Amino acid sequence: MHSVTSPTGPLQAKSRLTGDVPRQPQRRYRDKLTRADRTVLAVREALARADRPVRARVLALDLGLPPAEVTAGLRRLQDLGAASSHARRWVAVDTSSAPTP
């Protein structure tokens, strides 16, 4: 018969991976632009370029994005006061001419 020693016996070899391994720097997610942020930026630029009020559907086709993402971006811009809508047509609001407190 062959004798087999258990790897969980009292004399385990020290792993080579437990030495001084440098830690990787942690990523800072707050500095990273999310997809929603990129969508809002693209929608804002497209609204600024438009010479007339446009619908979200037209912006989605123009930008090559899903209509739901464009609508969510427009709503965020509306909450920030950078876009307004009337009869489902959107325009960019010029915030540079607003008086500053």
N, C-alpha and C positions, 0 to 999 in steps of 0.2 A: 504494500500500500504506500501511496505517496502521502507525505505530510504537507499540509497546506497551512501557512500561517495567516492569520486574520490581519487585514490592513487596519483594523481598528484596535489592534493590540496596544499594549502600553508603550511601545517604542515606535511612534510614528515619525516619519521623516518630515522635517520642516519644509513647508512649501516654498518654492522659489518666488512665488508671486506676493508674498507678504513682506517683502523688503521695502526699501524706500522708493515707492512709486510716486512720481509727481502727480499732483491733482490737476485735472483739467480746469481751466477757468469756467466759472458758472456763466451761463448766458443771461443777459439782461433782457427779459422779455418786454419790459416797459419801453425800451428803446427801439423795439422792432415794430415796423409797420404791419398791421394785420391786413387781411384781404378787404375787410370792411373799410379801413382807412384809405386804402388805394382806390376803392370804388368811389368813396366820397370825393377824393381829390380829382378823379377822372370826371365825375359828374359835374363838379364845380367848374372845372376848366371848359367842359363842353357847353355848359350853360352860359359861361362868360363869352364864348365864341359865337353863340347863336345870335342872329340878328332879329329874331322874333320869338315869341313864346312857343315852347315845344312840349309835346307830351312825353311822358316817361317811356312809352313804347318806342317812340322815335329815337330817344336817347339810347335806349337799350340796343336797338338795331345799329345805331351809329357807333357805339362803343364796343359792340360784340359781347355784351354781358347779359345775363339773365334779367328779365324785367323785374323780378322780385328784388334782386340786389340793387337795381337802379332806384326802385321805389323806396327801399329802405335808406339808401343814400340821400335821396331827395328829402325824406322825412327828417333825417338828421340835420341836413342843411337848413330845413325850415325851422327846426327847434333852435338852431344857432342864430337864426335871423339872416342867413346868407341866401335864402331862396324863398320865393313865395309862389303860390299857385292861385289861379282863378279859372274855373271851368275846366279843371284837369290839365291846364297848360301852365308850364313852369317858366319862371324867369329868374335871373340872378338879381339879387339886391345889392346895390352898390353901397357897401359899408364904409367906404373911404370918405364919402361926402356927409356922413352922419356927424353931428357935433359930439365932441368928446367931453365928458364931464370934468 
